[in-house]
């Protein structure tokens, strides 16, 4: 985008030399941005076309993604609960907290 004559007249003089070089760099940067925009737009269109044309493939990919999320969540919660139980067991020697945790572990053992 080039400046209008009015904008050009109001432009402050540069403190540094090399306005031409900076203008070339800006132009190259704008071209790269245009290419990037085209690539992302085309990619989005391909994705939309994929989702609206092949229903079986969409169901298959979403099913696999859902299973992977479920398995990952289950493993993550298991690890978190195990670490939390281990951390709580470190507090058992403390006077009041130890008694509370001992009662809690007795209740858990009784209901197994």
C-alpha positions as CSV (number, residue, x, y, z in Angstrom):
1,X,0.0,0.0,0.0
2,X,1.5,3.3,-1.0
3,X,0.9,6.6,0.7
4,X,-1.4,9.2,-0.7
5,X,0.1,12.6,-1.5
6,X,-1.4,14.1,1.6
7,X,0.1,11.4,3.8
8,X,3.4,11.7,2.0
9,X,3.5,15.5,2.7
10,X,2.7,15.0,6.4
11,X,5.3,12.2,6.8
12,X,8.1,13.2,9.2
13,X,11.7,12.9,7.9
14,X,13.5,9.8,8.8
15,X,16.2,9.9,11.5
16,X,18.1,7.1,9.7
17,X,19.4,6.7,6.2
18,X,18.3,4.0,3.9
19,X,14.6,4.8,3.3
20,X,14.8,3.0,0.0
21,X,16.1,-0.1,1.6
22,X,13.4,0.0,4.3
23,X,10.8,0.5,1.7
24,X,12.0,-2.6,-0.2
25,X,12.0,-4.6,3.0
26,X,8.5,-3.5,3.8
27,X,7.3,-4.4,0.3
28,X,8.9,-7.9,0.6
29,X,7.3,-8.3,4.0
30,X,3.9,-7.4,2.5
31,X,4.4,-9.9,-0.3
32,X,5.3,-12.6,2.2
33,X,2.2,-11.8,4.3
34,X,0.0,-12.0,1.1
35,X,1.5,-15.5,0.4
36,X,0.9,-16.6,3.9
37,X,-2.7,-15.4,3.8
38,X,-3.3,-17.3,0.5
39,X,-1.8,-20.5,1.9
40,X,-4.0,-20.3,5.1
41,X,-7.1,-19.5,3.1
42,X,-6.5,-22.4,0.7
43,X,-5.8,-24.7,3.6
44,X,-9.0,-23.7,5.3
45,X,-11.0,-24.3,2.1
46,X,-9.4,-27.8,1.7
47,X,-10.4,-28.6,5.3
48,X,-14.0,-27.4,4.8
49,X,-14.3,-29.3,1.5
50,X,-13.0,-32.4,3.3
51,X,-15.6,-32.2,6.0
52,X,-18.5,-31.6,3.7
53,X,-17.7,-34.2,1.1
54,X,-16.6,-37.4,2.8
55,X,-18.9,-38.2,5.7
56,X,-17.5,-41.6,6.5
57,X,-14.0,-40.3,6.7
58,X,-15.1,-37.4,9.0
59,X,-16.9,-39.9,11.3
60,X,-13.8,-42.1,11.4
61,X,-11.4,-39.3,12.2
62,X,-13.6,-37.9,14.9
63,X,-14.1,-41.3,16.4
64,X,-10.4,-41.9,16.6
65,X,-9.8,-38.4,18.0
66,X,-12.5,-39.0,20.7
67,X,-11.0,-42.4,21.7
68,X,-7.5,-40.9,21.9
69,X,-8.8,-38.0,24.1
70,X,-10.6,-40.5,26.4
71,X,-7.6,-42.7,26.8
72,X,-5.3,-39.8,27.4
73,X,-7.7,-38.3,30.0
74,X,-8.0,-41.6,31.8
75,X,-4.2,-42.1,32.0
76,X,-3.7,-38.5,33.0
77,X,-6.3,-38.6,35.8
78,X,-4.8,-41.9,37.0
79,X,-1.3,-40.5,37.3
80,X,-2.6,-37.3,39.0
81,X,-4.6,-39.3,41.6
82,X,-1.6,-41.6,42.3
83,X,0.7,-38.6,42.8
84,X,-1.9,-36.9,45.0
85,X,-2.2,-40.0,47.1
86,X,1.5,-40.3,47.4
87,X,1.8,-36.7,48.4
88,X,-0.9,-37.1,51.1
89,X,0.8,-40.1,52.5
90,X,3.9,-38.0,53.2
91,X,1.8,-36.0,55.7
92,X,0.8,-39.0,57.8
93,X,3.4,-38.5,60.5
94,X,2.0,-35.0,61.3
95,X,-0.2,-34.9,64.5
96,X,-3.7,-33.8,63.4
97,X,-3.4,-34.4,59.7
98,X,-2.0,-37.9,60.3
99,X,-5.0,-38.9,62.4
100,X,-7.4,-37.5,59.8
101,X,-5.7,-39.4,57.0
102,X,-5.6,-42.6,59.0
103,X,-9.4,-42.4,59.6
104,X,-9.9,-41.7,55.9
105,X,-7.7,-44.6,54.9
106,X,-9.6,-46.9,57.3
107,X,-12.9,-45.8,55.8
108,X,-11.6,-46.5,52.3
109,X,-10.3,-49.9,53.3
110,X,-13.6,-50.8,55.0
111,X,-15.6,-50.0,51.9
112,X,-13.5,-51.9,49.5
